[in-house]
Amino acid sequence: MGQWNIWLDRDLWIAIGIVVAATAVIYTVLRTLVGIVHKRLLTWSKGQDGNWQHFVAVVVGRTNRTLLLAFSLLLALRLPELPGSWQAALSHTWFVALALQIALWVDTGVRLWSRSLVVGKHGGSGYNPVMTTIISIMVLIVIWSVMLLSILANLGVDITALVASLGVGGIAVALAVQTVLSDVFASLSIGVDKPFEIGDFVVFGEVAGSIEHIGLKTTRIRSLSGEQVVCANADLLRQIVHNYKRMDTRRIVFKFGISYDTPSDKVRQVSERVGEIIRATPKTKFDRAHFLGFDESQLTFEVVYIVQSSDYNQYMDIQQEINLQLLDALRELDVRFALPRRDLRLVGEHMPTLKVAGLPQQAEHEAEDQEQRLPRFS
């Protein structure tokens, strides 16, 4: 009968009614305020996804309705007189609800931040998505771990042994997967430092190709011959990488040779004509053209110029045009390109010297064989 009398107590039902009514009113007011703030912020940030108003609007919109109802109930429970044990329980509940809601807000903010890094400003290309994913995951793990440990500590649980166990376990896992972690942190370094990006043409070691994918552990490169080259991120960062995509200009050095029979005045004219040809070629900057030296069968010239473009095909078109004009210029000057020349001397005091000029490789071998078959005089 005593238990039934408790439930039939009029004051109890009045208190419950007050709590329920207050909860409903407070929840309605809080929902309305959150909705108004959310709409106002969305209106202010319309068309500007990267500004702080948009971030705050999305974070406010992440307010959990269940936690909002819990806040309303906790506020309503402060109206009636409650025993001391109930007051202690309510204080713990306040902390749990507040910690969960703050963790949800920070979680949303971190995800928005990482997404904005990938997209970049004004919709352009931003940071490497792999790098931003790694950073966001690490930050979220820290946030939720701190939140859960704080809740346990507030509820009276001794977390010292738990934190120590997590530390020892983390060290053991890190030692077990140190190779994988080295590649993961190398991927993070690539994302932050950005030595190359997807689409860049790179050369390192014996590999030359375009970057197709930068992953957590490996980077995939499409080589010039067509196959895909997979390289570990840590190994790739140890290499000297040539990134040709970021080359604004290209310095070109090429050589050619003319015959030894060319007079010195025409040798001077060759240098001048090379300079005129390159200066008249679009998208080039002439540097120098010099008679470099005396080689085995030619007078060697060295030419240096700058191509004002990083496109390799455009460079080859320019070099081809320069070569064709150089052919015409040397014909006008009556200057011949150098051909292979070899002097064959027969053993003996009175044997004549045979000079063979412009022989192909097979003819040179035949001349050497003929020399060996000739009689020798002592």
HELIX and SHEET records of a PDB file:
HELIX    1   1 GLY A    2  TRP A    7  1                                   6    
HELIX    2   2 ARG A   10  TRP A   44  1                                  35    
HELIX    3   3 TRP A   52  GLY A   61  1                                  10    
HELIX    4   4 ARG A   65  ALA A   76  1                                  12    
HELIX    5   5 GLY A   84  VAL A  119  1                                  36    
HELIX    6   6 LYS A  121  GLY A  123  5                                   3    
HELIX    7   7 PRO A  129  ASN A  154  1                                  26    
HELIX    8   8 THR A  160  ALA A  176  1                                  17    
HELIX    9   9 GLN A  178  ASP A  193  1                                  16    
HELIX   10  10 ASN A  233  LEU A  237  1                                   5    
HELIX   11  11 TYR A  244  ARG A  246  5                                   3    
HELIX   12  12 SER A  264  ARG A  279  1                                  16    
HELIX   13  13 TYR A  312  GLU A  332  1                                  21    
HELIX   14  14 GLN A  361  ARG A  373  1                                  13    
SHEET    1   A 5 GLN A 228  ALA A 232  0                                        
SHEET    2   A 5 THR A 218  SER A 223 -1                                        
SHEET    3   A 5 VAL A 207  ILE A 214 -1                                        
SHEET    4   A 5 PHE A 201  PHE A 204 -1                                        
SHEET    5   A 5 HIS A 242  ASN A 243 -1                                        
SHEET    1   B 3 ARG A 250  ILE A 258  0                                        
SHEET    2   B 3 LEU A 299  VAL A 307 -1                                        
SHEET    3   B 3 THR A 284  PHE A 294 -1                                        
SHEET    1   C 2 ARG A 341  ARG A 345  0                                        
SHEET    2   C 2 THR A 353  ALA A 357 -1                                        
END                                                                             
